[in-house]
């Protein structure tokens, strides 16, 4: 973890449209505040600030943005004060300073810049779908593993799990969180789904729609006959495009939380 991180605060009366643009930029975790939101990242957010301002100005939307460089330690300590455990499917996701909950599968995820704490709709939906479907399968691949929360969830259900992410920070976070949860991830690598020469019973991809559509053929090629793929991180406006891209698979379930869509598709090959 770097010593510093960038924090971009955005205020506007058209905040929903600006949030959609942020998600299009590839961010899936923001902090919502009154009339705005906050983005945090270890990479400089100056280009994101410029893009949001340019978009707002061209459409004559009001916008106020403030970009600051802060100490990572300060952010994590402050974040701890507001992090609450959450139930998602069979899982109880909590920071390490909270206690486990009887009757639920315990997952420890502490605050960090790599997103994936179960609070965001896309991650929450994935955990619910993993709870429902993963027990029927043996080998899984988590594409875009982030904090490793979905990999850990599948491993806790007894699956052999491989994980990948193009972000080195996310890969390190996955490894660290797996160790914190006393879980063994079979294989973790920095890169994409195309770097695996294996097929799986279950593939999970909680990434943005544009990347899912770009990788659609590669993702489908990693699903064994009669296996399933869980897709999430998809805004509702992309729903039909994703369904069309996976039309040769059977649509088993579509779960909607607010403006976020998650899907379960089954490879009908014999």
C-alpha positions in Angstrom: 0.0 0.0 0.0 1.3 3.5 -0.9 1.7 6.2 1.7 -0.7 8.5 -0.1 -3.9 8.3 -2.0 -6.1 10.7 -4.0 -9.6 11.7 -2.9 -11.9 13.4 -5.4 -15.1 14.9 -4.0 -17.8 15.7 -6.5 -21.0 17.8 -5.8 -23.8 18.4 -8.4 -27.6 18.5 -8.8 -27.2 15.9 -11.6 -25.3 13.5 -9.4 -26.9 10.3 -10.8 -25.7 11.0 -14.3 -22.2 11.8 -13.1 -22.1 8.6 -11.0 -23.0 6.6 -14.1 -20.0 8.2 -15.9 -17.7 7.3 -13.0 -18.8 3.7 -13.3 -18.2 3.8 -17.0 -14.6 4.9 -16.2 -14.2 1.6 -14.4 -14.8 2.5 -10.7 -17.3 0.3 -8.9 -16.9 1.6 -5.4 -17.7 5.2 -4.4 -18.8 6.8 -1.1 -22.1 8.6 -1.5 -22.6 11.9 0.3 -25.3 14.5 0.3 -25.6 15.8 -3.3 -22.4 14.1 -4.3 -19.9 11.3 -4.0 -16.3 10.6 -3.2 -13.8 8.5 -5.2 -10.5 7.3 -3.7 -7.6 5.7 -5.5 -3.8 5.5 -5.2 -3.5 6.7 -8.8 -3.9 10.4 -9.6 -7.5 11.2 -10.3 -6.8 14.4 -12.1 -8.0 13.0 -15.5 -11.2 11.7 -13.9 -11.8 15.2 -12.4 -11.2 16.8 -15.8 -13.5 14.3 -17.5 -16.4 14.8 -15.1 -16.1 18.6 -15.3 -15.9 18.5 -19.2 -19.0 16.3 -19.3 -20.9 18.5 -16.9 -19.9 21.7 -18.6 -20.9 20.5 -22.1 -24.3 19.5 -20.8 -24.6 22.7 -18.8 -24.8 20.8 -15.5 -23.6 22.4 -12.3 -20.5 20.7 -10.7 -18.1 21.4 -7.9 -15.1 19.1 -7.6 -12.2 19.0 -5.1 -9.1 16.7 -5.5 -6.8 16.2 -2.6 -3.8 14.0 -1.8 -4.1 12.4 1.6 -2.4 9.9 3.9 -3.6 6.3 3.5 -3.4 5.7 7.2 -5.7 8.6 7.9 -8.3 7.4 5.4 -8.3 3.8 6.7 -8.6 5.0 10.4 -11.5 7.3 9.5 -13.2 4.6 7.4 -13.1 2.1 10.2 -15.5 4.3 12.2 -18.2 3.8 9.6 -17.6 0.2 8.4 -20.5 -2.1 9.4 -20.8 -5.9 8.9 -23.2 -7.0 6.2 -25.2 -10.2 5.4 -25.2 -11.4 1.8 -26.7 -14.8 1.1 -25.1 -17.4 3.4 -22.2 -15.0 4.2 -21.4 -12.5 7.0 -18.8 -10.0 5.8 -17.2 -8.1 8.6 -14.0 -6.2 9.5 -11.6 -8.0 11.8 -12.6 -5.9 14.8 -16.2 -7.1 14.7 -17.4 -10.6 15.9 -18.6 -13.4 13.7 -22.4 -14.2 13.5 -23.8 -17.6 14.3 -25.4 -19.5 11.4 -23.5 -17.6 8.7 -20.3 -18.2 6.9 -17.7 -15.8 8.2 -15.6 -13.6 5.8 -13.2 -11.0 7.1 -12.5 -8.0 4.9 -10.8 -5.0 6.4 -10.8 -1.5 4.8 -8.5 -1.0 1.8 -8.4 0.8 -1.5 -9.1 -2.4 -3.5 -12.9 -2.4 -3.5 -15.1 -5.4 -2.7 -16.5 -5.4 0.8 -19.9 -6.8 0.0 -21.7 -3.4 0.4 -21.9 -2.5 -3.3 -24.9 -4.0 -5.1 -22.9 -5.9 -7.6 -20.7 -7.7 -5.0 -23.7 -8.2 -2.8 -25.6 -9.9 -5.6 -22.7 -12.1 -6.5 -22.5 -13.4 -2.9 -26.2 -14.2 -3.0 -25.9 -16.0 -6.3 -22.7 -17.9 -5.1 -24.6 -18.9 -2.0 -27.4 -20.4 -4.2 -25.4 -22.0 -7.0 -21.7 -22.7 -6.1 -22.3 -25.7 -3.9 -23.1 -27.8 -7.0 -19.7 -27.2 -8.5 -16.0 -28.0 -7.8 -13.7 -25.7 -9.6 -14.1 -21.9 -10.0 -12.5 -18.9 -11.6 -12.9 -15.4 -10.2 -12.2 -12.9 -12.9 -11.4 -9.4 -11.6 -11.0 -10.6 -8.0 -10.6 -7.2 -6.4 -10.4 -7.7 -2.6 -10.8 -11.5 -3.1 -14.1 -11.6 -1.4 -15.8 -13.7 -4.0 -12.8 -16.1 -4.2 -12.9 -16.5 -0.5 -16.7 -17.1 -0.5 -16.4 -19.9 -3.1 -13.4 -21.4 -1.3 -15.3 -21.4 2.0 -18.0 -23.5 0.2 -15.4 -26.1 -0.7 -14.5 -25.1 -4.3 -11.0 -25.1 -5.7 -10.6 -21.4 -6.8 -8.3 -19.6 -9.2 -8.3 -15.8 -9.2 -7.1 -13.1 -11.5 -7.1 -9.3 -11.8 -5.2 -6.9 -14.1 -4.5 -4.7 -11.0 -1.5 -5.8 -9.0 -2.9 -4.2 -5.9 -6.1 -6.3 -6.2 -4.0 -9.5 -6.5 -2.0 -8.7 -3.4 -5.3 -7.8 -1.6 -6.8 -11.2 -2.6 -3.7 -13.1 -1.3 -3.6 -11.1 1.9 -7.4 -11.5 2.6 -7.3 -15.2 1.8 -4.6 -15.7 4.4 -6.6 -13.6 6.9 -9.5 -16.0 6.3 -7.3 -19.1 6.5 -8.3 -19.9 2.9 -6.1 -21.4 0.2 -6.6 -19.9 -3.3 -5.3 -22.5 -5.8 -3.8 -20.0 -8.2 -3.7 -16.2 -8.3 -2.2 -14.2 -11.1 -2.0 -10.6 -12.4 -3.6 -10.7 -15.8 -6.9 -11.6 -17.4 -9.0 -14.7 -18.1 -7.0 -15.3 -21.3 -4.0 -16.2 -19.2 -5.7 -19.4 -18.0 -5.6 -22.6 -20.1 -8.1 -24.4 -17.9 -11.9 -24.6 -18.0 -14.1 -24.4 -14.9 -17.4 -25.6 -13.5 -18.1 -22.0 -12.3 -16.8 -18.7 -13.6 -17.5 -15.4 -11.8 -16.9 -12.0 -13.4 -17.9 -9.0 -11.3 -16.5 -6.3 -13.6 -18.0 -3.5 -15.7 -20.2 -4.2 -18.7 -17.8 -2.9 -21.3 -15.1 -5.4 -20.1 -17.6 -8.3 -19.9 -18.7 -7.6 -23.5 -15.1 -7.3 -24.7 -14.1 -10.6 -23.0 -17.4 -12.4 -23.7 -16.0 -15.1 -25.9 -13.0 -15.7 -23.6 -15.2 -15.9 -20.6 -17.6 -18.4 -22.3 -14.6 -20.5 -23.4 -13.6 -21.1 -19.8 -17.0 -22.5 -18.7 -17.2 -26.3 -18.9 -20.2 -28.1 -20.4 -23.1 -27.9 -18.0 -21.1 -25.3 -16.0 -22.3 -21.8 -15.2 -21.1 -18.2 -15.3 -22.1 -15.5 -12.9 -21.8 -11.9 -14.3 -22.2 -8.7 -12.3 -21.1 -5.1 -12.2 -23.6 -4.4 -15.1 -25.7 -1.2 -15.2 -29.3 -1.9 -16.3 -28.8 0.1 -19.5 -26.5 -2.7 -20.7 -28.8 -5.6 -19.7 -30.0 -6.5 -23.2 -26.5 -6.3 -24.7 -25.1 -8.7 -22.1 -28.0 -11.1 -22.6 -27.4 -11.1 -26.4 -23.7 -11.6 -26.0 -24.3 -14.8 -23.9 -27.4 -15.9 -25.9 -26.0 -19.4 -26.7 -26.0 -20.0 -22.9 -29.2 -20.6 -21.0 -30.2 -17.6 -18.8 -30.9 -19.2 -15.4 -31.4 -16.1 -13.3 -31.3 -12.3 -13.5 -31.0 -10.5 -10.1 -31.5 -6.7 -10.0 -30.4 -4.4 -7.1 -31.2 -0.7 -7.8 -29.6 0.0 -11.2 -27.2 -3.0 -11.1 -27.9 -6.3 -12.9 -26.4 -9.7 -12.2 -26.9 -12.8 -14.3 -26.4 -16.6 -14.1 -25.9 -18.3 -17.5 -25.5 -22.0 -18.0 -23.4 -23.7 -20.7 -25.9 -26.1 -22.2 -23.2 -28.2 -24.0 -23.2 -31.9 -23.1 
